[in-house]
Amino acid sequence: MTGLLDINVILDVLLARQPFEVEATAIWKACDEGRFKGHVSAVSFPIIFYIVRKAAGLDRAKECVRVCLDAFIVAPVTRDIIEAASALPGSDFEDNVQIACAIGAGLDIIVTRDPKGLKNARVPALSPAELLMKL
């Protein structure tokens, strides 16, 4: 199974955000073990860097980017992805870019703590708990 990991799931691990860290860590472990192929949108990296830098400093932000590059497949954000995201309904452009990335990469699911925010996606959105049940 392949899926795009939303920023919130990744940050749950990187910033040890409770109570969400447990499920997010289990998903990360499933990626490490090859039971799930986790992808991260290229647009997520500057957002992750920014949030981690504000919360934990520059060195930790750089480390987190490296860790994510080592752990996940990067889903590219191209002009076609941006155009596809612009054509999607809804007012959250960042969510639309995530959806377009998942579609463009041919992924099975999007993993997010806010699956209702992606309810109109052509790719099913699952919560971390829902994904763990499937694995």
C-alpha positions as CSV (number, residue, x, y, z in Angstrom):
1,M,0.0,0.0,0.0
2,T,1.2,3.5,-0.8
3,G,0.2,6.8,0.6
4,L,0.9,10.5,1.1
5,L,1.6,11.4,4.6
6,D,0.1,14.8,5.6
7,I,2.3,17.3,7.4
8,N,0.4,16.8,10.7
9,V,1.3,13.1,10.9
10,I,5.0,13.8,10.2
11,L,5.1,16.6,12.8
12,D,3.5,14.4,15.4
13,V,6.6,12.3,15.3
14,L,9.2,15.0,14.9
15,L,7.8,17.1,17.7
16,A,6.6,14.3,19.9
17,R,3.1,15.7,19.9
18,Q,0.9,13.8,22.3
19,P,-1.4,11.9,22.1
20,F,-0.8,11.6,18.3
21,E,2.8,10.6,18.4
22,V,2.0,6.9,19.1
23,E,0.0,6.2,16.0
24,A,2.2,8.4,13.8
25,T,5.3,6.5,15.1
26,A,3.7,3.2,14.2
27,I,3.1,4.4,10.7
28,W,6.7,5.6,10.4
29,K,7.8,2.1,11.6
30,A,5.6,0.5,9.0
31,C,7.4,2.6,6.4
32,D,10.8,1.5,7.8
33,E,9.7,-2.1,7.7
34,G,8.4,-1.9,4.1
35,R,4.8,-2.6,5.0
36,F,3.7,0.9,3.8
37,K,5.4,3.1,1.2
38,G,5.2,6.6,2.6
39,H,5.4,9.6,0.4
40,V,5.7,13.3,1.3
41,S,4.8,16.1,-0.9
42,A,7.8,18.3,-1.9
43,V,5.9,21.3,-0.7
44,S,5.7,19.8,2.8
45,F,9.4,20.2,3.4
46,P,9.6,24.0,3.8
47,I,6.5,23.9,6.0
48,I,8.0,21.2,8.2
49,F,11.3,23.1,8.4
50,Y,9.5,26.3,9.4
51,I,7.4,24.7,12.1
52,V,10.2,22.7,13.6
53,R,12.6,25.7,13.5
54,K,10.1,27.8,15.4
55,A,9.5,25.0,18.0
56,A,12.9,23.5,18.4
57,G,15.5,25.6,16.6
58,L,17.5,25.6,13.4
59,D,19.7,22.6,14.0
60,R,16.7,20.4,14.8
61,A,14.8,21.7,11.7
62,K,17.7,20.7,9.5
63,E,18.0,17.3,11.1
64,C,14.2,16.7,10.6
65,V,14.4,17.5,6.9
66,R,17.3,15.0,6.5
67,V,15.4,12.4,8.5
68,C,12.3,12.8,6.3
69,L,14.4,12.6,3.1
70,D,15.9,9.4,4.4
71,A,12.5,7.9,5.5
72,F,10.1,8.8,2.7
73,I,9.7,9.1,-1.0
74,V,9.3,12.7,-2.2
75,A,6.3,13.3,-4.3
76,P,7.2,16.1,-6.8
77,V,5.3,19.4,-7.1
78,T,5.3,20.4,-10.7
79,R,3.4,23.0,-12.7
80,D,0.9,20.2,-13.6
81,I,0.4,19.4,-9.9
82,I,-0.2,23.1,-9.1
83,E,-2.6,23.5,-12.0
84,A,-4.5,20.4,-10.9
85,A,-4.6,21.7,-7.3
86,S,-6.0,25.0,-8.6
87,A,-8.8,23.2,-10.4
88,L,-9.9,21.3,-7.3
89,P,-12.9,22.5,-5.2
90,G,-12.4,23.8,-1.7
91,S,-10.7,26.7,-0.2
92,D,-7.6,25.1,1.3
93,F,-5.0,25.3,-1.4
94,E,-2.4,23.4,0.6
95,D,-4.8,20.5,1.0
96,N,-5.5,20.6,-2.7
97,V,-1.8,20.4,-3.5
98,Q,-1.5,17.3,-1.2
99,I,-4.5,15.8,-3.1
100,A,-3.0,16.6,-6.5
101,C,0.4,15.2,-5.4
102,A,-1.3,11.9,-4.3
103,I,-3.2,11.6,-7.6
104,G,-0.1,12.5,-9.7
105,A,2.0,9.9,-7.9
106,G,-0.7,7.3,-8.3
107,L,-1.0,6.7,-4.5
108,D,-3.6,4.6,-2.8
109,I,-4.4,6.9,0.1
110,I,-3.7,10.1,2.0
111,V,-2.9,9.7,5.7
112,T,-4.0,12.7,7.8
113,R,-5.4,13.6,11.2
114,D,-8.1,15.6,9.3
115,P,-9.6,13.2,6.9
116,K,-12.9,15.2,6.8
117,G,-10.8,18.1,5.4
118,L,-10.0,15.9,2.4
119,K,-13.5,14.4,2.0
120,N,-13.8,15.5,-1.6
121,A,-10.4,14.0,-2.6
122,R,-10.4,11.3,-5.4
123,V,-7.8,9.5,-3.2
124,P,-9.3,8.2,0.0
125,A,-8.1,10.0,3.1
126,L,-7.6,7.9,6.2
127,S,-6.7,8.8,9.8
128,P,-3.6,7.2,11.2
129,A,-5.8,4.8,13.2
130,E,-7.7,3.7,10.1
131,L,-4.4,3.1,8.2
132,L,-3.0,1.1,11.1
133,M,-6.1,-1.2,11.1
134,K,-5.5,-1.9,7.4
135,L,-1.9,-2.7,7.9
